[in-house]
Amino acid sequence: MSLVAYTPDELLDCLASCDRMTWFHHLIEEAWLRAGPIPLVEWLRGQGATRLANMIEREVSSGRSVDEIRSRTLQRWRRSRIAVRVADAAREGTMDQASSQDAAEILARRLARKDSE
């Protein structure tokens, strides 16, 4: 299976469906074979996704397993997309007012928790 991504969000969507060997190849093996920055991270930076690139780079250099890197990266990426998903759903009218308010409250609690860290 060959997947192609044109944006950072498409890349993470693709990686979410990939197995650990794909993650290993793109984050560890490819950087080792090419001796230098992780190509996937450099691509993300070139796309303007510097925060995501830095986060992935930190995860890889942490010494965590590929499974942990995958899990933590996807979890953080999904969290970062909450506001966008809520706004899109509200704009499209696919989210009722109660659900929208619940989502906004969850987001506010997460942001408050992040600020206190």
N, C-alpha and C positions, 0 to 999 in steps of 0.2 A: 504494500500500500504506500503510495506516495502522496503526501499532503503538502500543500503550498499555502503560505501565509503572506499577506501583503501588508498587514498592520500588526502592531503588538497584540491587540486583542485577538485577532485571528490566530496568531502564533500560540497564545495561551489556550485558546479553544482547541487547537490541534493537539498541543502537548497534553491537555487534560485527557484526551482519548488514547494517548500513547503509553506503551509499557515502559518498564524501568530500563530496558536496554536502550531505548531511544533516548531517554533522559541521560543515561550514562554516556552514550556516544556524543551527544551534542554538548554536554556540560563538562565532561572529564576527558574522554578519549580524544576528541577532536582538538581540544586545547593542548593536550600532551603531544599529539602527533605534529601539530603545527608550531609548537613552542612559542607561546605568546598569549595575548589576551584570548579569552573564550570568544570564538567567532559569533556565537548567538548573542552574547552580551554586547559585543561591539555593534552588531546589527541593531539591537534594541536602542542603543545610544544614538545611532545614526537616524533612527526613526523618531527621536525625541523622547523616548521612554527611559530617561536617565534614572529615575527612582526605581523602576522595575529592574533595570540593568544592574544597578548597585545592589539591590536586594538579592538578586540571584547570585551575583558575584560573592557577596558575604556568605550566603548559604553554602556555596561550593567550597569556599575557603574555610568553612567552619569545621570541616572534618566529619560532618554528618553523613549518614548513608544516603544513597540515591533515593531510597524510598522516603526518607525523612525530608530531603530537599524537595522532592516532588510534592509531598503532602503540605509542607509549610509554604511553598511558593504558590501553589494553587489556592490554599486557604487565604493567604494575604491578598492575592489578586482578586479573588471573589469578593472579599470584604471591601476592597477598594472600589469595586464596581456597584456597590449597593445603591449609592446615591444616583448613579446614572440609570440603573434599572428602574428605580422608583420614579424618577423624572420621566423616563420613556413611557412607563406604564400609565402615569397620570396624563401625559400628553395624548396618548392613544386611547385613553378612556377604558383601559382594560383592568383598572384597579379601582375598587370601590373606596369610598371615603374612609371607612373604618380600617381597611387594610392599609391604606395610604398613611393614616395616622399612626397605626401600629409600627409600620416600617420606619416612619420618621422618628418615633420615640426610640426604637432600637438603635438607629443610626446616631441619635443624640447621645444616648448612653455610651455607645462605643467611642464616640469622639471625646466625651468628657473623661472617660477612662484613659484614653490615649494621652490627653492633655495632662493628666495627673501623674503619668509615668515618668 
